[in-house]
Amino acid sequence: HRVVAIDEERNLLIVKGPVSGPAGSYVIVHSAKKA
């Protein structure tokens, strides 16, 4: 996976998935915050 964007405010990582398609292959992954 390749990270294409990071949303620090909502603590999200947007990565380009391995599957291509007409709707795109972007997946939003919640990055875990450990105290």
N, C-alpha and C positions, 0 to 999 in steps of 0.2 A: 504494500500500500504506500501511496505517496501523499504526504500531508500537503494540502493546497491552501488551507486557511486555518487560522486559530482564533476562536472567539473566547477571549479571556474573560469577558464579562459574564458569559453564561457557562464558562468552563467547558467549551466544546472543541473537538478537533474535527475538521472536515477533511476527509481523505478520499482520494480517487480509488474506487474499488477495482477488482480484477475483471469484472464483467462489464462489457460495453453494450450500449443499447441506445435507442432513439431518445429515451427519456434521460439519458446520462447515467453515469455510474458513481454518483457521489453519495457517500454514506456519512452520517453524522455520528461520531463516537463520543460518548461522554467520558472525559478524562477524569479518573478518580483522584480526589484530593484526600491525602492522608494527613492527619493531624500530627 
